[in-house]
């Protein structure tokens, strides 16, 4: 089964883990909102640097492949199976949105890009970034342009 790209990781993550990530995000947004505009600005900058699950998996994959090749070359050639297993996991992740490292990284609180963006836009809404977007437009392109400019 090929999972949809947008929500495949969250859909393949245990619901209690997703809920823990959601609750942590909501608690953090509430705390930062109460701290005021400078805290919101700091957090938005931190979010620009946060690694999402995809970047974490890509880095993990590359490190496992490099370690496997190094161990296969300098220790014992039987280590050459390690990159093949890692590649299989990455194919599984690409198709299903799940692979064994996902379990570990999600429990550690590594979020999807959508989860990070949810926090970002909540903070921007609290900051007032979207108050100038009118709800009524006769021209759909004008509405889209205004919304995209406000969200930038």
N, C-alpha and C positions, 0 to 999 in steps of 0.2 A: 504494500500500500504506500503510495506516495502522498505525503502530508503537504498541506499548503505551507508556503514559506512564511507567511506573516506570523502565525501562532503555533508553529510546529513544536517548538521547544516547550512552551508553556503547556500545550496539550499533552505532551509526553512526560511531563513532570508530575510527581505526586501532588495532589490537590493541597495537602497540608503544607508542602514546601512553597507552592505558589501563594497560599494564604499568608504564610510567614513573611514572604517577600513583600506582599501588598501591605501588610500591617506595618512592617518596618518603614516602608516608603511613606505611608500616611502619618506615622508618628514623627518621622523626620521633617516632612513638609509642615506639620503643625508646629513643631518646635522652631523651625527656621522662620516661619511666618510670624510667630510671636516675637522673635528676636529683631525683626524689622528689616528694612531695605538693605542695609549693608550685608546682613547675613544671607539674604536672598541672592545678592550679587556674587558673594563668595561661593555659594552653593552652585549657582549656575556655571561658574568657571570650573568648579570641581567636576560637574557633570560632563563638561567638555573633555575631561581627561579620563573619565571612568571607562574601563574596559568592559565591553559587553560579552555575552557568552560565546558569540562567534569568534571574536578576536582571541579570547582565552583558549578556545578549542584549537584554532589555527596555530597558535603559539605552542600549545601542548603537543600537537601533532608534529610540528617541525622539530621540536626538541626530542621527541621519542624517535623519530626517523633518524636524526643525526646521531643520537646515542646508539641506536641499533646498528647503524653503519660503522660507527667507531668501534663498538664492541665486537662486531663481526670481523672487522679488519685487524684489530690489535689483540683481542682476547681469544675468541673462539668463533669460527664461522657459523656456528649454530645460532648465534645472535642475529643473523640475517633475517630470521623469521619475524623479528620485532617490527620492522618497518612495514612488512606485509600485513600484519595484524592491525597496526595503526591505520593503514590505508583502508582496510576493510571496515574499521570503525567509522572512518570519515565518510565512506560511501553510505554506510547505514545511516549516519547522521543526515547526510544530504537528502536521502530518500524518505526517512521516517521522522527526522527531528530528534532522534534519540541515539545515544551510544553510551557505553559504560562511564566515560568521564563526566558526562552530563550530570549523572546522579551526584557525583562528588561536588562538582562546581556549583550546582544549584543549591545544594545543602550549605555550601559556604556563602551563599547569598549573591552569587554572580547573576546579574540580571540580563534579560534580553534587551535589545535596542528599544523595543516598544515600551518596556517597563521603565527604562531610563527616560524616554521621551514623555511618558505620562507624568513623571515627577517634574521634568523641565517645564511642561506646559501648565501644570498646576501652579508652580512658582511664578511663571510669567502672568498667569491670570490673577494671582494674588497681588502681584506687583502692579497690575492694571494695564498690561500691554494690549489687551483685547477690547477695552472699553470703547474704542473708536470705530469698531467694526459695526456697521449698521446691519440690522436684521432684514431690511427690506430693500431689494434692488429689483428693478425690472430687467436689468441686463446681467445675466449670469457671469459673464466674463468680468464685469466691473466688480461684482461681489467677490469673485475668486481673487482678483488682483488686490482688492482692499484687505481681504483676510490674509493673504500671503504676505503682504507688506507689513501688516500688524504683527504677524507671527515671527517676523525676521528679527 
